[in-house]
Amino acid sequence: MQILTLLLGSIMIANFALAFTIIFLERKDVSATWAWLMVLFFIPVLGFILYLILGRKLSRHTFTWDTKSRLGVEKAVQSQLEVLEKDQLPYKQDVLKQYKELYYLHLKHNDAIYSQNNKVDLYTDGAEKFNALIRDLEQAKHHIHLLYYIVRHDHLGTKIANVLIKKAKEGVEVRFLYDDMGSRSLSRSYIRRLERANIQVGAFFPPKIPKINFKINYRNHRKLAIIDGHTGYVGGFNIGDEYLGKSDKFGYWRDTHIRIQGDAVQTMQTRFILDWNQASRNHIDYDEMYFLGGELGDVGIQIVSSGPDQQWEQIKYGYIKMILAAKEYVYIQTPYFIPDDSLMDALRIAALSGVKIKIMIPNKPDHMFVYWATLSNVGELLQEGAEIYLYQNGFLHAKTIVVDGKVSSVGTANIDVRSFRLNFEVNAFLYDVDIANQLVEAFQQDIKLSTQMTRSLYERRSVGVRFKESVSRLLSPIL
């Protein structure tokens, strides 16, 4: 009995010490603080373990992006800021002058250089995206840089590896960076096969003990491909057969990815090099061959990054700025919809101001708690007149937002705390009427494969569903 009493006492002391740390030392936001305190109170032992895995706060100094000065980023940003502040930026599309403040936000606080000489191809189907990527990989002459959160050792993963090995044998520089947690099932044989072909392979934020990684937070969720410094890919597709719709669990995989040619690829290249130099000892130094860019179109683009190493939640701020600038409509596609109060208020204000808010989420969940929290949040927006659609044709993984058919964003960031604060993300903010209208058309086609959640339908949900939503919403700040 004394041993049991001592054990319980130790647990309570540990819980109290941990609660003190959360409240007074780590300075989390209020909602996350209360969520963790609830977990610690109701499940003290398991809650303690969960906090060690999910809740620990990392110093921004854990990740050091020390290559920016050597890549000339600050000089280029300062030069463009001067032009923008003097209102001397020559706009190729006059209708987009109204987004000067959005340009400034990303340029000043994220070093997101603005370019408007880009050509963009949009992909909503995995087979089309990877067919295009493989064609570009096969034509590479100087280098290939790939960064993906998830890489599978399956048919598609092997096909990509075969192309990379072939190009490496032809003398092309190949660098392959993956997130160690997202690609935790990637076999050592796959990696060794790449390395034997003189391909440089890097793992982002690996554990000290291989295959035992409890660092669930602070993952590199970015998906980037850069070929010869003039062609780049960014969006939601990872590498694996499931992203081709070959999954018994999810069925068809609906995502959005873009192929960029033009000067915006230089910013994508900078992002890759910063991430590579963080993860690998074989650092990349400046070489003009990595930054060819080119003038191939008239699409305006800023490549915007966010992550726990930064002071600002830059992609989220970009979303809010876009929403508050909306005059007619905002279309959002996201697999998870767990916004914080600031983003929720922006959507609420827009809806109450007469702006049409249309949000599409999947009807097939991949994480149950996240799914119920998502339903709770979209249900709340129904009261403000938002239109909510549940995608039925498989799994919706696209991360897109379109405003007024003028400005849009496509990238890797979900609308949740994990993407805004805990993971490393990258989005392309696109200032182009044609691309925005292509995304609107894709949204409208997806509506045909969706069911609309009405307010009356939502209010008829069962007591069990209401309970799941309530619990999930309370836990959402730490999901």
Summary of the structure (lengths in Angstrom):
residues: 479
radius of gyration: 22.7
end to end distance: 37.1
largest distance: 79.0
contacts: 1647
relative contact order: 0.13
helix: 47%
strand: 21%
